Amino acid sequence: MDIIREAPRETPVVADVDVCVVGGSCTGVFAAVAAARLGAKVALIEANGFFGGVATASLVSVWHSTKDIKGEQQVIGGLTTEVVDRLAKRDAVRFAGTASQYFVLNTEELKIELDLLVAEAKVRPFLHTLFVTPAAENGRLAAAIIEDKTGRRAIRAKQFVDATGDADLVARLGLPVYKRDDVQPPTTCVILRGLRAIGNQHKGFNVHSAIFDPKYPQALKKGFAWGSAVPGGNDEYMLAGTRMFGANCADADELTQAELEGRRQVRAICDILRENFMGGKGNPLLTLPAKIGIRETRHARCLHTLTQDELLSGQRFPDAIGYGTYPVDIHSARGAGVTFRRLEKAPYYQIPYSSLVPKGATNLLVAGRCLDADEGAFGAVRVMVNCNQTGQAAGVAAWLALDSARPVAEIDAAKLREALAKQGAIVL
Ligand SMILES: Cc1cc2nc3c(=O)[nH]c(=O)nc-3n(C[C@H](O)[C@H](O)[C@H](O)COP(=O)(O)OP(=O)(O)OC[C@H]3O[C@@H](n4cnc5c(N)ncnc54)[C@H](O)[C@@H]3O)c2cc1C
């Protein structure tokens, strides 16, 4: 391969903190805020100009149930319910469902609420900032090198949380990562307007099936579509219907192609609507996402790989840091359809801390979708109410590792659970 040899350089340290969180979705924000509320000095790095990850950048607005499968016992609390409550005060969340309640968020308001959480906790934010590589000193991860408008800088920290979704920090540090051959496909979501009006004029109209109907030349390859009305919106609907089969979004070139293909498919959806349901007039396209919605890329190989059997049997873990009920939900990597497997034997499942501790790490944890889980377990824990809990737990664990001067693999799980409970997280 042709190469350019770069000159060795000295990189200025812009911040010296206790905990550096890389990736600022709700997962990363919750990690940062949880550590900061315990007294840690925290830096938070985010590539976008706002926080929230897939929820905000990719328009995915649904948080699933925080209760057990019967909808009786609260199994998720902490920063997740705190944010829902804060949004509710601004009429920026719609409560849906009966027994197992779920939430549709106004994700523009979520952006602002996350800004406030970060500011209140005195976390130092780095927006429009890309983590590019780790730096080690004395055999230990010592700094995250960033690139931003100012240039190339370093954030020195004692503990790190990789909440990039893609395990960027773990991978670039050379710790073990893996990627399944069949990753769940990415989707470019879109906010469309006027679908209710179309439905009023065209009996039986269903956008979820229309976009795959082979009688239209622009029809998408059969996949799966779902969507949700925008809370407080006026006939505005978030549709998740595109799929980029086989795209590996941890590969820069494939990510570029997936973004382009996602928007091409959105245009095809809009053309189907315009030409067949709108008399060739008007335009249904209201909002495109800032970024393609990525379901899965790399995972860190951690001390424990959470399995589907453990999940569906409600396996108890002494180091449980999160709970959930969302079913196994695997979007086919190659064609139509979604595989669902529901909890039957247990009222909720558990997520162990050991699935957040990368093998070989001393001062680094993962949180969010890059945790270690087999295909089935990942299909369930990947949703945001679960990722959120891993974020809060990683933030608390990072602080505990610092406070007890122990490697992340050796912190006291009982103390971790106790500290999480003190922060309002539910510990069962
Ligand atoms: C189309 C779609 C529909 C979905 N539907 C639902 C649903 O209805 N409900 C639900 O709960 N879940 C849903 N999911 C799953 C869920 O949204 C994701 O699994 C979850 O949001 C992942 O969170 P995360 O924090 O791990 O990653 P992300 O949300 O991807 O966040 C990673 C963050 O890190 C930042 N980042 C990455 N690399 C770097 C870097 N090198 N430097 C700086 N910053 C970086 C990114 O900009 C991003 O903000 C859906 C996913 C998709 C794609």
Ligand as a Chemical Component Dictionary entry (heavy atoms), coordinates in Angstrom:
data_LIG
# 
_chem_comp.id                   LIG 
_chem_comp.type                 NON-POLYMER 
_chem_comp.pdbx_formal_charge   0 
_chem_comp.three_letter_code    LIG 
# 
loop_
_chem_comp_atom.comp_id 
_chem_comp_atom.atom_id 
_chem_comp_atom.alt_atom_id 
_chem_comp_atom.type_symbol 
_chem_comp_atom.charge 
_chem_comp_atom.model_Cartn_x 
_chem_comp_atom.model_Cartn_y 
_chem_comp_atom.model_Cartn_z 
_chem_comp_atom.pdbx_ordinal 
LIG C1  C1  C 0 -32.785 2.545  12.505 1  
LIG C2  C2  C 0 -32.651 2.145  13.924 2  
LIG C3  C3  C 0 -33.797 1.975  14.679 3  
LIG C4  C4  C 0 -33.681 1.656  16.002 4  
LIG N1  N1  N 0 -34.808 1.593  16.764 5  
LIG C5  C5  C 0 -34.685 1.607  18.098 6  
LIG C6  C6  C 0 -35.813 1.879  18.918 7  
LIG O1  O1  O 0 -36.924 2.054  18.450 8  
LIG N2  N2  N 0 -35.611 1.952  20.266 9  
LIG C7  C7  C 0 -34.385 1.746  20.823 10 
LIG O2  O2  O 0 -34.254 1.868  22.034 11 
LIG N3  N3  N 0 -33.322 1.444  20.064 12 
LIG C8  C8  C 0 -33.424 1.411  18.721 13 
LIG N4  N4  N 0 -32.336 1.189  17.950 14 
LIG C9  C9  C 0 -31.063 0.797  18.582 15 
LIG C10 C10 C 0 -30.404 1.916  19.343 16 
LIG O3  O3  O 0 -30.773 3.161  18.807 17 
LIG C11 C11 C 0 -28.884 1.801  19.337 18 
LIG O4  O4  O 0 -28.469 0.474  19.561 19 
LIG C12 C12 C 0 -28.301 2.656  20.447 20 
LIG O5  O5  O 0 -28.737 3.978  20.303 21 
LIG C13 C13 C 0 -26.805 2.565  20.430 22 
LIG O6  O6  O 0 -26.312 3.502  21.348 23 
LIG P1  P1  P 0 -24.771 3.739  21.500 24 
LIG O7  O7  O 0 -24.633 4.808  22.507 25 
LIG O8  O8  O 0 -24.061 2.470  21.752 26 
LIG O9  O9  O 0 -24.278 4.196  20.061 27 
LIG P2  P2  P 0 -24.625 5.491  19.199 28 
LIG O10 O10 O 0 -25.988 5.982  19.464 29 
LIG O11 O11 O 0 -24.236 5.118  17.823 30 
LIG O12 O12 O 0 -23.648 6.594  19.769 31 
LIG C14 C14 C 0 -22.268 6.613  19.551 32 
LIG C15 C15 C 0 -21.827 8.067  19.669 33 
LIG O13 O13 O 0 -20.410 8.130  19.616 34 
LIG C16 C16 C 0 -20.013 9.121  18.696 35 
LIG N5  N5  N 0 -18.733 8.675  18.130 36 
LIG C17 C17 C 0 -18.504 7.522  17.467 37 
LIG N6  N6  N 0 -17.222 7.435  17.140 38 
LIG C18 C18 C 0 -16.617 8.555  17.596 39 
LIG C19 C19 C 0 -15.281 9.047  17.562 40 
LIG N7  N7  N 0 -14.291 8.358  16.988 41 
LIG N8  N8  N 0 -15.029 10.250 18.136 42 
LIG C20 C20 C 0 -16.026 10.967 18.721 43 
LIG N9  N9  N 0 -17.305 10.548 18.785 44 
LIG C21 C21 C 0 -17.588 9.350  18.233 45 
LIG C22 C22 C 0 -21.128 9.169  17.667 46 
LIG O14 O14 O 0 -21.157 10.415 17.000 47 
LIG C23 C23 C 0 -22.356 8.925  18.542 48 
LIG O15 O15 O 0 -22.892 10.110 19.063 49 
LIG C24 C24 C 0 -32.396 1.467  16.590 50 
LIG C25 C25 C 0 -31.243 1.608  15.825 51 
LIG C26 C26 C 0 -31.365 1.955  14.502 52 
LIG C27 C27 C 0 -30.115 2.172  13.718 53 
# 
loop_
_chem_comp_bond.comp_id 
_chem_comp_bond.atom_id_1 
_chem_comp_bond.atom_id_2 
_chem_comp_bond.value_order 
_chem_comp_bond.pdbx_ordinal 
LIG C1  C2  SING 1  
LIG C2  C3  SING 2  
LIG C2  C26 DOUB 3  
LIG C3  C4  DOUB 4  
LIG C4  N1  SING 5  
LIG C4  C24 SING 6  
LIG N1  C5  DOUB 7  
LIG C5  C6  SING 8  
LIG C5  C8  SING 9  
LIG C6  O1  DOUB 10 
LIG C6  N2  SING 11 
LIG N2  C7  SING 12 
LIG C7  O2  DOUB 13 
LIG C7  N3  SING 14 
LIG N3  C8  DOUB 15 
LIG C8  N4  SING 16 
LIG N4  C9  SING 17 
LIG N4  C24 SING 18 
LIG C9  C10 SING 19 
LIG C10 O3  SING 20 
LIG C10 C11 SING 21 
LIG C11 O4  SING 22 
LIG C11 C12 SING 23 
LIG C12 O5  SING 24 
LIG C12 C13 SING 25 
LIG C13 O6  SING 26 
LIG O6  P1  SING 27 
LIG P1  O7  DOUB 28 
LIG P1  O8  SING 29 
LIG P1  O9  SING 30 
LIG O9  P2  SING 31 
LIG P2  O10 DOUB 32 
LIG P2  O11 SING 33 
LIG P2  O12 SING 34 
LIG O12 C14 SING 35 
LIG C14 C15 SING 36 
LIG C15 O13 SING 37 
LIG C15 C23 SING 38 
LIG O13 C16 SING 39 
LIG C16 N5  SING 40 
LIG C16 C22 SING 41 
LIG N5  C17 SING 42 
LIG N5  C21 SING 43 
LIG C17 N6  DOUB 44 
LIG N6  C18 SING 45 
LIG C18 C19 SING 46 
LIG C18 C21 DOUB 47 
LIG C19 N7  SING 48 
LIG C19 N8  DOUB 49 
LIG N8  C20 SING 50 
LIG C20 N9  DOUB 51 
LIG N9  C21 SING 52 
LIG C22 O14 SING 53 
LIG C22 C23 SING 54 
LIG C23 O15 SING 55 
LIG C24 C25 DOUB 56 
LIG C25 C26 SING 57 
LIG C26 C27 SING 58 
# 
